[in-house]
Amino acid sequence: MGKGFGVVIAGIVISAVGAVIAGVSAKKAIDDYKSYDKYKDPGHVVLNSTSKLHIEGDAGVINIHHSTTSESYVDYHVLEIYEVKIDQEEGEIKLKRKWQYWFVWSINNKSTVDVYLTDNAYDAYLEVNAGQMNLDSGFTFNSLTIDVSAGQFKCAGDTEVTNDALFRISAGDINIDGNFKVGKKATLKASAGDLDLNYVEAKEVETRISAGDIKCKVKSDDIKFNVSAGDLVMDIVGDEDDYKISVKKSAGSCNLSNKDSGSKSIDGKISAGKATINFVD
């Protein structure tokens, strides 16, 4: 009994000492971060001609602009605690926090990456893991994915996508004030967070919510929505009489009633949560 009790006491002491050391180390890292105000030398990198584009932000602010020259290029001005990784051939641009500062999730507006793109029909993947990304209006993409797992994505103007577009939010915010015109399918997915899309026009619009909120205005002949939990508010451009409506509910609520007539289609499923569908001019 005495020996076993001693082992337990020794284990508690070792754990306590380890916790103190870890706490001191964490505090030192945080203090270092707060006092670290040294910038890298400003960078300028020209991108080779490519139809692929992957822009990823783990911190700071990334702005995507139209190039006023014949070249696509990247200018950056970031603190030493961040890394800028650029693959000129593959069109990959990443702003990442150094590993020892992984625990800092706040937006640091002191560090910025400005991406200047020529008018090319990119297959673009815009990814925000933390921080903020801003897209200028007037771009035309071949395909587009906007994927936000934390942080913010903003676009204030109009954008066109020739094929498919995907808007996916896991946490954080996607806020698009402009109009999106999509040639084929527009998919809106929310696991958590808020997705606010001013207007999207597409041949097919599919909305899925497992949690979180989506607010959007759409124009389409083929509309699907699936709400597992959360809240969907959708304004549909058109007349309710033009749509054949099928809504299945396990729990939750929807203001639409089933209707067999109509040349267009609305197909909805609600496991829980709420869907509010309005028809507007």
N, C-alpha and C positions, 0 to 999 in steps of 0.2 A: 504493500500500500504506500509506504513512504517513498520507495523508489519511483513508483508510478506518478505519485503526486509531484515529486521533484521534476520529472520529465515534463509534466503539464505546465508547471511554473516556468521552467526554462523556455518552453515553447511560447508562452505568453510574453515573456521578456523579449525574446528574439523578434516576435511579431511587432511588439511595441517599438523596439529600436528601428526595425525596418520601416515602420510607418512614419517615424520621425524623420528618418533619412530621406524617404520618398517625398515627404511633405516639404522638407528643406530644398530638395532638388527641384521640385515643381515650382516652389516660390521663386527660386533663383532664375528658373527659365522664364517665368512670367515677368519678373523684374527686368531681365535682359531684354525681353520682347518690348516692354514698354519704353525702355531707354534706347532701343536700337533705332536710330533715325538716320542711318547712312544709306545713301543711294548707290546703286550700281551706275556705271557709266551709261548714259543714254544709248539705246541700241536702234539700229536701222537695218532691216533685212528685206531684201527683194525676193518675192516668191516667183518660182518658175511657173510657166503656164500649165495649169492643171484644171481638170473639171471636178476634182474632189476637194472638199473643204471640211476640216474638223477643227472647230475652235472650242477649247475647254478652259473653264475658269474655276480654280479652287479658292480664289481669294481676289481682293482688289476689284478693279473695274476694267472691263473690256468693252471698247466701243468699235462698232463696225460701220465704216463709212464708204462712200463712193470715191474711187481714186480719180484725181484730176489729171493724172498722167497716163501714159500707155502701159504702166507697170502696176502690178499688185505688190504691196509692200507692208511691212509692219514697223511701227515706231513704238518703243517702250521706254518707260521711266519708272523704275520700281525700286523698292527698298531691298537691301541685301538679304532680307529674310525670305524673299521670293525667288523663284527660278522661272525663267522664260525659256521654253523649249520650242524650237521651230524646225520642222522638216520642210525644206523648200520644195522638194520633189512631190511629196504627198499632200501638201497643203494643210499640214497639222500645226496648230498654234496652241500652246498650252501655257497658262500662267498658274504656277503651283507653289504652294507654301513649302518651305524646307521642312524635313521630317520632324525636327525638334520643336517645331511650332505648330504641330498638327492640331493641338487642342484649342487654338484660337479661331473661332468661327465668325467673328464680327467682320463687317465690311471695312476695309481699309482704303479710303478714297485717295490716299497719298500715292498708291501704286496703280498705274494705268498702262494698258496696252491698247494702242490704236491700230486697227486693221483697215487698210485701204484697198478696196477690191475694184478691179475693172469689171465692165459689164459682160460677165461670162455666165453661162447657164450652169451653175454649180449644183452638184449633188452635195448638199450641205447638212452637216450635223453640228448643231450648236448646243453645247452642254455646259450647264452651270451646276457645279457641286457646292459652291459657296461663293459669296461675293455678288457681283452684279454684271449683267451684259446688256448692252443697248444696241439695237439695230436701227440704222437709218432707213427711211422709207424709200420706195422706188426700185427695189431690187426685184429681179426675176430669177427664180431658181428652177432647176429641172426637178429636183425633189428636195424636201426640207423636213428635218426633224429638230424640234426644239424640246430639249430634255432638261428639266430642272429638278434636281434632288434636294437642293437647299439654295437659298439666296433668291435673286430676282432677275427676271428677264423682262425687258421693256421694248416696245416698238410703237412709235407715235404716228406712223404713216402707213401708206398703202404698200402691199407686197403681192407679187404674183408667183404662183407655183404651177409649172406646166403639168406635172404628174401628181404624185401623192404628197400630202403633208401630214405630219404627226406632231401634236402638241401634248406633252406628257409632263405631269407635275407630281412629284413624290412628297415634296415639302417646299415651303416658300411661296413665291408668287410669279405668275405669268400675267402680264398686263399689256394687252395689245389694243391701242386706241384706234388704229387705222383699219383698213379693209383688206381682207385676204381673199384673193380669187384663186381657187384651186381647180386645175383641169380635171382631175379624177376624184380621188377620195380624200376627205379630211377626217382625221381621227383625233378625238379629244379624250385624254385619259387623266384621271385624278385619283391618286392613292391617298393623298393628303394635301393640304394647302389650298390655294385659290387660283383658279384659271378664269380670267376675265377677257373675253374675246369680243371686240366691238361688233365685227361682222365678218362672216365667212360665206362664200358662195362656192359650191362644189356639186359635182354630179351625185356624190353620195357623202353623207355626213353621219359619222358614228360617234356616240358619246358614251363613255364608260366611267362610272364613279364607284370606287370601292370605299372611299372616304373622302372628305373634303367637299369643296364647292366649285361648281362650274356655272358661269353666267355667260351666255352667248346669244348672238343674233345670227340666224342662218337663212340661206336660200338654197333649197335643194328639192329634187323630186323624190329622193330616197333618203329617209331619215330614220336612224335607229338610236335608241338609248337604253342603257342598262344601269340601274342604280342599285348597288348593294347596300350602301349607306351613304349619307351625305345629302347634298341639296343640289338639284339641277333647276336652273331658271333659263328657259329657252324661248326666244322670240323668233317665230317663223314668218318669213315674208310670204304672204299669200292668204288664201281663203280656206277655212277649215273644210268647206264643202268639196274642195278639190282633192282631199286626201282620204284614202282608205286607212282606218285607224285600228290598230290592234295593241291593246295594253294588258299585260298580265301582271297581277299583283299578289305577292305572298304576304307582304306587310307594307306599311308605309302608305303613301297617298299620291294620286295623280288627278289632275282636274279634267283629263280627257276621258271621253266615253268611246267605246268601240263603235265602229261604223263601217259598213261593208262597201259603200259606194266611193268612187273617186279614182282618178287615173294615177295619182301620186300615192306614196306610201309612208306611213309612220308606224314603226314597230317598236314597242317599248316593253321593258321588263323591270319590275321593282321588287327587290327582296326586302329592302327596308329603306328608310329615307323618304325623300319627297321630290316630286317632279312637277314643276309648274310650267305649262306650255301656253304661250300666248300667240295669237295670229295678228300680224301687224302689216301695215302698208309698206 
